[in-house]
Amino acid sequence: MRAARLRFNRGMDTHPSTADRLTELEIKASYAEDLLDRLNDVIVRQQSQIDLLLREVALLHQQPQAGDLAALPSPRDELPPHY
């Protein structure tokens, strides 16, 4: 973009031509498209992370709660087979 701006300042005519203005707009559109693609990649990656976290939370909800642990037999309470 800087090279295009330098062309505008050369010579007596300081007004950019239609072709130069069109080139500037195409450059800006290209940068905007690149930014949009990068932002989309970020959103896709974040959605994957959210999906993973939701699965992990669902698994945690399926595990017994601290109060439910008393109902489960403890390995310490079991006698070894040689007793």
The 8 nearest C-alpha neighbors of each residue, nearest first, counted from 0:
[[1, 3, 2, 4, 23, 26, 27, 5],
 [0, 2, 4, 3, 5, 6, 7, 23],
 [3, 1, 5, 4, 0, 6, 7, 8],
 [2, 4, 0, 6, 1, 5, 7, 19],
 [5, 3, 1, 7, 6, 2, 0, 8],
 [6, 4, 2, 8, 7, 3, 1, 9],
 [5, 7, 3, 4, 8, 9, 2, 15],
 [8, 6, 4, 5, 15, 9, 13, 3],
 [7, 9, 5, 6, 13, 10, 4, 12],
 [10, 8, 6, 7, 5, 11, 13, 12],
 [11, 9, 12, 8, 13, 7, 6, 14],
 [10, 12, 13, 9, 8, 14, 7, 15],
 [13, 11, 14, 10, 9, 8, 7, 15],
 [12, 14, 8, 7, 11, 15, 9, 10],
 [15, 13, 12, 16, 7, 8, 11, 17],
 [16, 14, 7, 19, 20, 13, 17, 12],
 [15, 17, 19, 18, 20, 14, 7, 21],
 [16, 18, 20, 19, 21, 15, 22, 14],
 [19, 17, 21, 16, 20, 22, 15, 23],
 [20, 18, 22, 16, 21, 17, 15, 23],
 [21, 19, 23, 17, 22, 18, 16, 15],
 [20, 22, 18, 24, 19, 23, 17, 25],
 [21, 23, 19, 25, 20, 24, 18, 26],
 [24, 22, 20, 26, 21, 25, 19, 27],
 [25, 23, 27, 21, 26, 22, 28, 20],
 [26, 24, 28, 22, 27, 23, 29, 21],
 [25, 27, 29, 23, 24, 28, 22, 30],
 [26, 28, 24, 30, 29, 25, 31, 23],
 [29, 27, 31, 25, 26, 30, 32, 24],
 [28, 30, 26, 32, 27, 31, 25, 33],
 [31, 29, 33, 27, 32, 28, 34, 26],
 [32, 30, 28, 34, 29, 33, 35, 27],
 [31, 33, 35, 29, 34, 30, 28, 36],
 [34, 32, 30, 36, 35, 31, 29, 37],
 [35, 33, 31, 37, 36, 32, 38, 30],
 [34, 36, 32, 38, 33, 37, 39, 31],
 [37, 35, 39, 33, 34, 38, 32, 40],
 [38, 36, 40, 34, 39, 35, 33, 41],
 [39, 37, 41, 35, 40, 36, 34, 42],
 [38, 40, 42, 36, 41, 37, 35, 43],
 [41, 39, 37, 43, 38, 42, 44, 36],
 [42, 40, 38, 44, 39, 43, 45, 37],
 [41, 43, 45, 39, 40, 44, 46, 38],
 [42, 44, 40, 46, 41, 45, 39, 47],
 [45, 43, 41, 47, 42, 46, 40, 48],
 [46, 44, 48, 42, 47, 43, 41, 49],
 [47, 45, 49, 43, 48, 44, 42, 50],
 [48, 46, 50, 44, 45, 49, 51, 43],
 [47, 49, 45, 51, 46, 50, 52, 44],
 [48, 50, 46, 52, 51, 47, 53, 45],
 [49, 51, 53, 47, 48, 52, 46, 54],
 [52, 50, 48, 54, 49, 53, 47, 55],
 [51, 53, 55, 49, 54, 50, 56, 48],
 [52, 54, 56, 50, 55, 51, 49, 57],
 [55, 53, 57, 51, 52, 56, 58, 50],
 [54, 56, 52, 58, 57, 53, 59, 51],
 [57, 55, 59, 53, 58, 54, 52, 60],
 [56, 58, 54, 60, 55, 59, 53, 61],
 [59, 57, 55, 61, 56, 60, 54, 62],
 [60, 58, 56, 62, 61, 57, 55, 63],
 [59, 61, 57, 58, 62, 56, 63, 64],
 [60, 62, 58, 59, 57, 63, 64, 56],
 [61, 63, 59, 60, 64, 58, 57, 65],
 [64, 62, 67, 61, 65, 68, 60, 66],
 [63, 65, 67, 66, 62, 68, 60, 61],
 [66, 64, 68, 67, 63, 69, 62, 70],
 [67, 65, 64, 68, 69, 63, 70, 71],
 [68, 66, 64, 65, 69, 70, 63, 71],
 [67, 69, 71, 65, 70, 66, 64, 63],
 [70, 68, 67, 71, 66, 72, 65, 73],
 [71, 69, 68, 67, 72, 66, 73, 63],
 [70, 72, 68, 69, 73, 67, 63, 74],
 [73, 71, 70, 74, 76, 69, 77, 68],
 [72, 74, 75, 76, 71, 77, 69, 68],
 [73, 75, 76, 77, 72, 78, 71, 79],
 [76, 74, 73, 77, 78, 72, 79, 71],
 [77, 75, 73, 74, 78, 72, 79, 71],
 [78, 76, 74, 75, 79, 73, 72, 80],
 [79, 77, 80, 76, 82, 75, 81, 74],
 [78, 80, 81, 82, 77, 75, 76, 74],
 [79, 81, 82, 78, 77, 76, 74, 75],
 [80, 82, 79, 78, 77, 76, 75, 74],
 [81, 80, 79, 78, 77, 76, 75, 74]]
